[in-house]
């Protein structure tokens, strides 16, 4: 119903289904804040347990914190993607590898979430 045929025969959405640049940017920022808050809210006991037993040991750092480091890296890689919402793709500060940032961000975040759930299971919460 909201679809129309483009001149090359592809079905596209009409403009009423698209967000304005400002609204899309707000939604992106809210999503990024939500993605930051979710692991903290869900696994605050696991984060506290891992932090309470802190020591400078490579094995401890790799096993205890790897999930949360992956989540953090994923969130950091999402920042240029969210920042570029609604900006001119030909502009000077538009990230040239935006799709790569988005892919790596999502992949690392999901992998970190999966590992964090396993850390939480091991700790027993």
Chimera marker file (.cmm) of the C-alpha trace (Angstrom):
<marker_set name="trace">
<marker id="1" x="0.000" y="0.000" z="0.000" r="1" g="1" b="0" radius="0.5"/>
<marker id="2" x="2.762" y="2.454" z="0.886" r="1" g="1" b="0" radius="0.5"/>
<marker id="3" x="5.004" y="0.949" z="-1.800" r="1" g="1" b="0" radius="0.5"/>
<marker id="4" x="5.412" y="2.421" z="-5.241" r="1" g="1" b="0" radius="0.5"/>
<marker id="5" x="7.289" y="1.334" z="-8.319" r="1" g="1" b="0" radius="0.5"/>
<marker id="6" x="10.501" y="3.208" z="-9.049" r="1" g="1" b="0" radius="0.5"/>
<marker id="7" x="11.493" y="3.939" z="-12.618" r="1" g="1" b="0" radius="0.5"/>
<marker id="8" x="13.775" y="0.888" z="-12.735" r="1" g="1" b="0" radius="0.5"/>
<marker id="9" x="11.008" y="-1.441" z="-11.551" r="1" g="1" b="0" radius="0.5"/>
<marker id="10" x="12.190" y="-1.811" z="-7.945" r="1" g="1" b="0" radius="0.5"/>
<marker id="11" x="9.707" y="-1.429" z="-5.133" r="1" g="1" b="0" radius="0.5"/>
<marker id="12" x="10.614" y="1.374" z="-2.752" r="1" g="1" b="0" radius="0.5"/>
<marker id="13" x="8.984" y="2.825" z="0.314" r="1" g="1" b="0" radius="0.5"/>
<marker id="14" x="7.217" y="6.111" z="0.054" r="1" g="1" b="0" radius="0.5"/>
<marker id="15" x="8.694" y="9.095" z="1.875" r="1" g="1" b="0" radius="0.5"/>
<marker id="16" x="6.061" y="8.952" z="4.637" r="1" g="1" b="0" radius="0.5"/>
<marker id="17" x="7.841" y="5.882" z="6.070" r="1" g="1" b="0" radius="0.5"/>
<marker id="18" x="11.134" y="7.675" z="6.557" r="1" g="1" b="0" radius="0.5"/>
<marker id="19" x="12.259" y="9.609" z="9.611" r="1" g="1" b="0" radius="0.5"/>
<marker id="20" x="13.615" y="13.118" z="9.376" r="1" g="1" b="0" radius="0.5"/>
<marker id="21" x="17.356" y="13.470" z="9.957" r="1" g="1" b="0" radius="0.5"/>
<marker id="22" x="16.872" y="15.021" z="13.398" r="1" g="1" b="0" radius="0.5"/>
<marker id="23" x="14.416" y="12.340" z="14.524" r="1" g="1" b="0" radius="0.5"/>
<marker id="24" x="16.646" y="9.579" z="13.175" r="1" g="1" b="0" radius="0.5"/>
<marker id="25" x="19.612" y="11.053" z="15.062" r="1" g="1" b="0" radius="0.5"/>
<marker id="26" x="17.604" y="11.151" z="18.316" r="1" g="1" b="0" radius="0.5"/>
<marker id="27" x="16.498" y="7.546" z="17.795" r="1" g="1" b="0" radius="0.5"/>
<marker id="28" x="20.101" y="6.527" z="17.120" r="1" g="1" b="0" radius="0.5"/>
<marker id="29" x="21.390" y="8.256" z="20.259" r="1" g="1" b="0" radius="0.5"/>
<marker id="30" x="18.592" y="6.715" z="22.332" r="1" g="1" b="0" radius="0.5"/>
<marker id="31" x="19.446" y="3.308" z="20.912" r="1" g="1" b="0" radius="0.5"/>
<marker id="32" x="23.111" y="3.761" z="21.750" r="1" g="1" b="0" radius="0.5"/>
<marker id="33" x="22.266" y="4.799" z="25.322" r="1" g="1" b="0" radius="0.5"/>
<marker id="34" x="19.918" y="1.828" z="25.620" r="1" g="1" b="0" radius="0.5"/>
<marker id="35" x="22.612" y="-0.507" z="24.298" r="1" g="1" b="0" radius="0.5"/>
<marker id="36" x="24.973" y="0.863" z="26.950" r="1" g="1" b="0" radius="0.5"/>
<marker id="37" x="22.438" y="0.561" z="29.774" r="1" g="1" b="0" radius="0.5"/>
<marker id="38" x="21.224" y="-2.962" z="28.929" r="1" g="1" b="0" radius="0.5"/>
<marker id="39" x="24.352" y="-4.922" z="29.938" r="1" g="1" b="0" radius="0.5"/>
<marker id="40" x="24.760" y="-2.806" z="33.068" r="1" g="1" b="0" radius="0.5"/>
<marker id="41" x="21.172" y="-3.429" z="34.132" r="1" g="1" b="0" radius="0.5"/>
<marker id="42" x="21.165" y="-7.124" z="33.287" r="1" g="1" b="0" radius="0.5"/>
<marker id="43" x="24.627" y="-8.111" z="34.491" r="1" g="1" b="0" radius="0.5"/>
<marker id="44" x="25.445" y="-5.649" z="37.263" r="1" g="1" b="0" radius="0.5"/>
<marker id="45" x="25.922" y="-8.581" z="39.679" r="1" g="1" b="0" radius="0.5"/>
<marker id="46" x="28.379" y="-10.284" z="37.320" r="1" g="1" b="0" radius="0.5"/>
<marker id="47" x="30.255" y="-7.025" z="36.708" r="1" g="1" b="0" radius="0.5"/>
<marker id="48" x="30.464" y="-6.461" z="40.464" r="1" g="1" b="0" radius="0.5"/>
<marker id="49" x="31.671" y="-10.014" z="41.102" r="1" g="1" b="0" radius="0.5"/>
<marker id="50" x="34.360" y="-9.781" z="38.436" r="1" g="1" b="0" radius="0.5"/>
<marker id="51" x="35.434" y="-6.326" z="39.654" r="1" g="1" b="0" radius="0.5"/>
<marker id="52" x="35.576" y="-7.386" z="43.310" r="1" g="1" b="0" radius="0.5"/>
<marker id="53" x="38.150" y="-10.076" z="42.515" r="1" g="1" b="0" radius="0.5"/>
<marker id="54" x="40.362" y="-7.760" z="40.442" r="1" g="1" b="0" radius="0.5"/>
<marker id="55" x="43.989" y="-8.699" z="39.953" r="1" g="1" b="0" radius="0.5"/>
<marker id="56" x="46.627" y="-8.098" z="37.292" r="1" g="1" b="0" radius="0.5"/>
<marker id="57" x="46.645" y="-11.549" z="35.792" r="1" g="1" b="0" radius="0.5"/>
<marker id="58" x="46.369" y="-12.097" z="32.028" r="1" g="1" b="0" radius="0.5"/>
<marker id="59" x="44.140" y="-15.152" z="32.417" r="1" g="1" b="0" radius="0.5"/>
<marker id="60" x="41.785" y="-13.249" z="34.735" r="1" g="1" b="0" radius="0.5"/>
<marker id="61" x="41.653" y="-10.227" z="32.450" r="1" g="1" b="0" radius="0.5"/>
<marker id="62" x="40.970" y="-12.341" z="29.355" r="1" g="1" b="0" radius="0.5"/>
<marker id="63" x="38.264" y="-14.468" z="30.935" r="1" g="1" b="0" radius="0.5"/>
<marker id="64" x="36.601" y="-12.094" z="33.363" r="1" g="1" b="0" radius="0.5"/>
<marker id="65" x="36.506" y="-8.881" z="31.389" r="1" g="1" b="0" radius="0.5"/>
<marker id="66" x="36.574" y="-10.013" z="27.747" r="1" g="1" b="0" radius="0.5"/>
<marker id="67" x="32.780" y="-9.969" z="27.377" r="1" g="1" b="0" radius="0.5"/>
<marker id="68" x="32.454" y="-6.447" z="28.703" r="1" g="1" b="0" radius="0.5"/>
<marker id="69" x="35.439" y="-5.224" z="26.687" r="1" g="1" b="0" radius="0.5"/>
<marker id="70" x="33.814" y="-6.577" z="23.509" r="1" g="1" b="0" radius="0.5"/>
<marker id="71" x="30.562" y="-4.809" z="24.404" r="1" g="1" b="0" radius="0.5"/>
<marker id="72" x="32.488" y="-1.580" z="25.021" r="1" g="1" b="0" radius="0.5"/>
<marker id="73" x="34.404" y="-1.793" z="21.743" r="1" g="1" b="0" radius="0.5"/>
<marker id="74" x="31.155" y="-2.495" z="19.918" r="1" g="1" b="0" radius="0.5"/>
<marker id="75" x="29.571" y="0.583" z="21.458" r="1" g="1" b="0" radius="0.5"/>
<marker id="76" x="32.587" y="2.759" z="20.651" r="1" g="1" b="0" radius="0.5"/>
<marker id="77" x="32.468" y="1.602" z="17.031" r="1" g="1" b="0" radius="0.5"/>
<marker id="78" x="28.783" y="2.549" z="16.888" r="1" g="1" b="0" radius="0.5"/>
<marker id="79" x="29.510" y="6.187" z="17.758" r="1" g="1" b="0" radius="0.5"/>
<marker id="80" x="30.646" y="7.236" z="14.229" r="1" g="1" b="0" radius="0.5"/>
<marker id="81" x="27.632" y="5.458" z="12.749" r="1" g="1" b="0" radius="0.5"/>
<marker id="82" x="25.188" y="7.296" z="15.007" r="1" g="1" b="0" radius="0.5"/>
<marker id="83" x="27.079" y="10.570" z="14.583" r="1" g="1" b="0" radius="0.5"/>
<marker id="84" x="26.783" y="10.340" z="10.796" r="1" g="1" b="0" radius="0.5"/>
<marker id="85" x="22.998" y="9.847" z="10.721" r="1" g="1" b="0" radius="0.5"/>
<marker id="86" x="21.456" y="12.454" z="8.451" r="1" g="1" b="0" radius="0.5"/>
<marker id="87" x="24.801" y="13.898" z="7.367" r="1" g="1" b="0" radius="0.5"/>
<marker id="88" x="25.961" y="14.293" z="3.793" r="1" g="1" b="0" radius="0.5"/>
<marker id="89" x="27.772" y="11.114" z="2.629" r="1" g="1" b="0" radius="0.5"/>
<marker id="90" x="30.060" y="13.281" z="0.529" r="1" g="1" b="0" radius="0.5"/>
<marker id="91" x="30.934" y="15.491" z="3.506" r="1" g="1" b="0" radius="0.5"/>
<marker id="92" x="34.413" y="15.770" z="4.943" r="1" g="1" b="0" radius="0.5"/>
<marker id="93" x="33.632" y="14.208" z="8.337" r="1" g="1" b="0" radius="0.5"/>
<marker id="94" x="31.337" y="11.422" z="7.131" r="1" g="1" b="0" radius="0.5"/>
<marker id="95" x="32.967" y="8.064" z="7.970" r="1" g="1" b="0" radius="0.5"/>
<marker id="96" x="33.999" y="6.445" z="4.692" r="1" g="1" b="0" radius="0.5"/>
<marker id="97" x="33.741" y="2.961" z="6.151" r="1" g="1" b="0" radius="0.5"/>
<marker id="98" x="30.366" y="3.552" z="7.860" r="1" g="1" b="0" radius="0.5"/>
<marker id="99" x="28.976" y="0.130" z="6.930" r="1" g="1" b="0" radius="0.5"/>
<marker id="100" x="32.102" y="-1.587" z="8.245" r="1" g="1" b="0" radius="0.5"/>
<marker id="101" x="31.767" y="0.304" z="11.526" r="1" g="1" b="0" radius="0.5"/>
<marker id="102" x="28.118" y="-0.724" z="11.744" r="1" g="1" b="0" radius="0.5"/>
<marker id="103" x="28.905" y="-4.375" z="11.009" r="1" g="1" b="0" radius="0.5"/>
<marker id="104" x="31.798" y="-4.637" z="13.436" r="1" g="1" b="0" radius="0.5"/>
<marker id="105" x="29.851" y="-2.758" z="16.080" r="1" g="1" b="0" radius="0.5"/>
<marker id="106" x="26.886" y="-5.107" z="15.896" r="1" g="1" b="0" radius="0.5"/>
<marker id="107" x="29.071" y="-8.220" z="15.717" r="1" g="1" b="0" radius="0.5"/>
<marker id="108" x="31.254" y="-7.319" z="18.692" r="1" g="1" b="0" radius="0.5"/>
<marker id="109" x="28.271" y="-6.178" z="20.752" r="1" g="1" b="0" radius="0.5"/>
<marker id="110" x="26.323" y="-9.403" z="20.161" r="1" g="1" b="0" radius="0.5"/>
<marker id="111" x="29.404" y="-11.549" z="20.806" r="1" g="1" b="0" radius="0.5"/>
<marker id="112" x="30.067" y="-9.625" z="24.029" r="1" g="1" b="0" radius="0.5"/>
<marker id="113" x="26.453" y="-10.068" z="25.130" r="1" g="1" b="0" radius="0.5"/>
<marker id="114" x="26.667" y="-13.822" z="24.521" r="1" g="1" b="0" radius="0.5"/>
<marker id="115" x="29.908" y="-14.075" z="26.495" r="1" g="1" b="0" radius="0.5"/>
<marker id="116" x="28.513" y="-11.890" z="29.282" r="1" g="1" b="0" radius="0.5"/>
<marker id="117" x="25.567" y="-14.248" z="29.669" r="1" g="1" b="0" radius="0.5"/>
<marker id="118" x="28.007" y="-17.129" z="30.047" r="1" g="1" b="0" radius="0.5"/>
<marker id="119" x="30.056" y="-15.204" z="32.617" r="1" g="1" b="0" radius="0.5"/>
<marker id="120" x="26.830" y="-14.563" z="34.503" r="1" g="1" b="0" radius="0.5"/>
<marker id="121" x="25.964" y="-18.271" z="34.419" r="1" g="1" b="0" radius="0.5"/>
<marker id="122" x="29.405" y="-19.223" z="35.716" r="1" g="1" b="0" radius="0.5"/>
<marker id="123" x="29.154" y="-16.734" z="38.568" r="1" g="1" b="0" radius="0.5"/>
<marker id="124" x="25.735" y="-18.151" z="39.418" r="1" g="1" b="0" radius="0.5"/>
<marker id="125" x="23.273" y="-15.277" z="39.081" r="1" g="1" b="0" radius="0.5"/>
<link id1="1" id2="2" r="1" g="1" b="0" radius="0.2"/>
<link id1="2" id2="3" r="1" g="1" b="0" radius="0.2"/>
<link id1="3" id2="4" r="1" g="1" b="0" radius="0.2"/>
<link id1="4" id2="5" r="1" g="1" b="0" radius="0.2"/>
<link id1="5" id2="6" r="1" g="1" b="0" radius="0.2"/>
<link id1="6" id2="7" r="1" g="1" b="0" radius="0.2"/>
<link id1="7" id2="8" r="1" g="1" b="0" radius="0.2"/>
<link id1="8" id2="9" r="1" g="1" b="0" radius="0.2"/>
<link id1="9" id2="10" r="1" g="1" b="0" radius="0.2"/>
<link id1="10" id2="11" r="1" g="1" b="0" radius="0.2"/>
<link id1="11" id2="12" r="1" g="1" b="0" radius="0.2"/>
<link id1="12" id2="13" r="1" g="1" b="0" radius="0.2"/>
<link id1="13" id2="14" r="1" g="1" b="0" radius="0.2"/>
<link id1="14" id2="15" r="1" g="1" b="0" radius="0.2"/>
<link id1="15" id2="16" r="1" g="1" b="0" radius="0.2"/>
<link id1="16" id2="17" r="1" g="1" b="0" radius="0.2"/>
<link id1="17" id2="18" r="1" g="1" b="0" radius="0.2"/>
<link id1="18" id2="19" r="1" g="1" b="0" radius="0.2"/>
<link id1="19" id2="20" r="1" g="1" b="0" radius="0.2"/>
<link id1="20" id2="21" r="1" g="1" b="0" radius="0.2"/>
<link id1="21" id2="22" r="1" g="1" b="0" radius="0.2"/>
<link id1="22" id2="23" r="1" g="1" b="0" radius="0.2"/>
<link id1="23" id2="24" r="1" g="1" b="0" radius="0.2"/>
<link id1="24" id2="25" r="1" g="1" b="0" radius="0.2"/>
<link id1="25" id2="26" r="1" g="1" b="0" radius="0.2"/>
<link id1="26" id2="27" r="1" g="1" b="0" radius="0.2"/>
<link id1="27" id2="28" r="1" g="1" b="0" radius="0.2"/>
<link id1="28" id2="29" r="1" g="1" b="0" radius="0.2"/>
<link id1="29" id2="30" r="1" g="1" b="0" radius="0.2"/>
<link id1="30" id2="31" r="1" g="1" b="0" radius="0.2"/>
<link id1="31" id2="32" r="1" g="1" b="0" radius="0.2"/>
<link id1="32" id2="33" r="1" g="1" b="0" radius="0.2"/>
<link id1="33" id2="34" r="1" g="1" b="0" radius="0.2"/>
<link id1="34" id2="35" r="1" g="1" b="0" radius="0.2"/>
<link id1="35" id2="36" r="1" g="1" b="0" radius="0.2"/>
<link id1="36" id2="37" r="1" g="1" b="0" radius="0.2"/>
<link id1="37" id2="38" r="1" g="1" b="0" radius="0.2"/>
<link id1="38" id2="39" r="1" g="1" b="0" radius="0.2"/>
<link id1="39" id2="40" r="1" g="1" b="0" radius="0.2"/>
<link id1="40" id2="41" r="1" g="1" b="0" radius="0.2"/>
<link id1="41" id2="42" r="1" g="1" b="0" radius="0.2"/>
<link id1="42" id2="43" r="1" g="1" b="0" radius="0.2"/>
<link id1="43" id2="44" r="1" g="1" b="0" radius="0.2"/>
<link id1="44" id2="45" r="1" g="1" b="0" radius="0.2"/>
<link id1="45" id2="46" r="1" g="1" b="0" radius="0.2"/>
<link id1="46" id2="47" r="1" g="1" b="0" radius="0.2"/>
<link id1="47" id2="48" r="1" g="1" b="0" radius="0.2"/>
<link id1="48" id2="49" r="1" g="1" b="0" radius="0.2"/>
<link id1="49" id2="50" r="1" g="1" b="0" radius="0.2"/>
<link id1="50" id2="51" r="1" g="1" b="0" radius="0.2"/>
<link id1="51" id2="52" r="1" g="1" b="0" radius="0.2"/>
<link id1="52" id2="53" r="1" g="1" b="0" radius="0.2"/>
<link id1="53" id2="54" r="1" g="1" b="0" radius="0.2"/>
<link id1="54" id2="55" r="1" g="1" b="0" radius="0.2"/>
<link id1="55" id2="56" r="1" g="1" b="0" radius="0.2"/>
<link id1="56" id2="57" r="1" g="1" b="0" radius="0.2"/>
<link id1="57" id2="58" r="1" g="1" b="0" radius="0.2"/>
<link id1="58" id2="59" r="1" g="1" b="0" radius="0.2"/>
<link id1="59" id2="60" r="1" g="1" b="0" radius="0.2"/>
<link id1="60" id2="61" r="1" g="1" b="0" radius="0.2"/>
<link id1="61" id2="62" r="1" g="1" b="0" radius="0.2"/>
<link id1="62" id2="63" r="1" g="1" b="0" radius="0.2"/>
<link id1="63" id2="64" r="1" g="1" b="0" radius="0.2"/>
<link id1="64" id2="65" r="1" g="1" b="0" radius="0.2"/>
<link id1="65" id2="66" r="1" g="1" b="0" radius="0.2"/>
<link id1="66" id2="67" r="1" g="1" b="0" radius="0.2"/>
<link id1="67" id2="68" r="1" g="1" b="0" radius="0.2"/>
<link id1="68" id2="69" r="1" g="1" b="0" radius="0.2"/>
<link id1="69" id2="70" r="1" g="1" b="0" radius="0.2"/>
<link id1="70" id2="71" r="1" g="1" b="0" radius="0.2"/>
<link id1="71" id2="72" r="1" g="1" b="0" radius="0.2"/>
<link id1="72" id2="73" r="1" g="1" b="0" radius="0.2"/>
<link id1="73" id2="74" r="1" g="1" b="0" radius="0.2"/>
<link id1="74" id2="75" r="1" g="1" b="0" radius="0.2"/>
<link id1="75" id2="76" r="1" g="1" b="0" radius="0.2"/>
<link id1="76" id2="77" r="1" g="1" b="0" radius="0.2"/>
<link id1="77" id2="78" r="1" g="1" b="0" radius="0.2"/>
<link id1="78" id2="79" r="1" g="1" b="0" radius="0.2"/>
<link id1="79" id2="80" r="1" g="1" b="0" radius="0.2"/>
<link id1="80" id2="81" r="1" g="1" b="0" radius="0.2"/>
<link id1="81" id2="82" r="1" g="1" b="0" radius="0.2"/>
<link id1="82" id2="83" r="1" g="1" b="0" radius="0.2"/>
<link id1="83" id2="84" r="1" g="1" b="0" radius="0.2"/>
<link id1="84" id2="85" r="1" g="1" b="0" radius="0.2"/>
<link id1="85" id2="86" r="1" g="1" b="0" radius="0.2"/>
<link id1="86" id2="87" r="1" g="1" b="0" radius="0.2"/>
<link id1="87" id2="88" r="1" g="1" b="0" radius="0.2"/>
<link id1="88" id2="89" r="1" g="1" b="0" radius="0.2"/>
<link id1="89" id2="90" r="1" g="1" b="0" radius="0.2"/>
<link id1="90" id2="91" r="1" g="1" b="0" radius="0.2"/>
<link id1="91" id2="92" r="1" g="1" b="0" radius="0.2"/>
<link id1="92" id2="93" r="1" g="1" b="0" radius="0.2"/>
<link id1="93" id2="94" r="1" g="1" b="0" radius="0.2"/>
<link id1="94" id2="95" r="1" g="1" b="0" radius="0.2"/>
<link id1="95" id2="96" r="1" g="1" b="0" radius="0.2"/>
<link id1="96" id2="97" r="1" g="1" b="0" radius="0.2"/>
<link id1="97" id2="98" r="1" g="1" b="0" radius="0.2"/>
<link id1="98" id2="99" r="1" g="1" b="0" radius="0.2"/>
<link id1="99" id2="100" r="1" g="1" b="0" radius="0.2"/>
<link id1="100" id2="101" r="1" g="1" b="0" radius="0.2"/>
<link id1="101" id2="102" r="1" g="1" b="0" radius="0.2"/>
<link id1="102" id2="103" r="1" g="1" b="0" radius="0.2"/>
<link id1="103" id2="104" r="1" g="1" b="0" radius="0.2"/>
<link id1="104" id2="105" r="1" g="1" b="0" radius="0.2"/>
<link id1="105" id2="106" r="1" g="1" b="0" radius="0.2"/>
<link id1="106" id2="107" r="1" g="1" b="0" radius="0.2"/>
<link id1="107" id2="108" r="1" g="1" b="0" radius="0.2"/>
<link id1="108" id2="109" r="1" g="1" b="0" radius="0.2"/>
<link id1="109" id2="110" r="1" g="1" b="0" radius="0.2"/>
<link id1="110" id2="111" r="1" g="1" b="0" radius="0.2"/>
<link id1="111" id2="112" r="1" g="1" b="0" radius="0.2"/>
<link id1="112" id2="113" r="1" g="1" b="0" radius="0.2"/>
<link id1="113" id2="114" r="1" g="1" b="0" radius="0.2"/>
<link id1="114" id2="115" r="1" g="1" b="0" radius="0.2"/>
<link id1="115" id2="116" r="1" g="1" b="0" radius="0.2"/>
<link id1="116" id2="117" r="1" g="1" b="0" radius="0.2"/>
<link id1="117" id2="118" r="1" g="1" b="0" radius="0.2"/>
<link id1="118" id2="119" r="1" g="1" b="0" radius="0.2"/>
<link id1="119" id2="120" r="1" g="1" b="0" radius="0.2"/>
<link id1="120" id2="121" r="1" g="1" b="0" radius="0.2"/>
<link id1="121" id2="122" r="1" g="1" b="0" radius="0.2"/>
<link id1="122" id2="123" r="1" g="1" b="0" radius="0.2"/>
<link id1="123" id2="124" r="1" g="1" b="0" radius="0.2"/>
<link id1="124" id2="125" r="1" g="1" b="0" radius="0.2"/>
</marker_set>
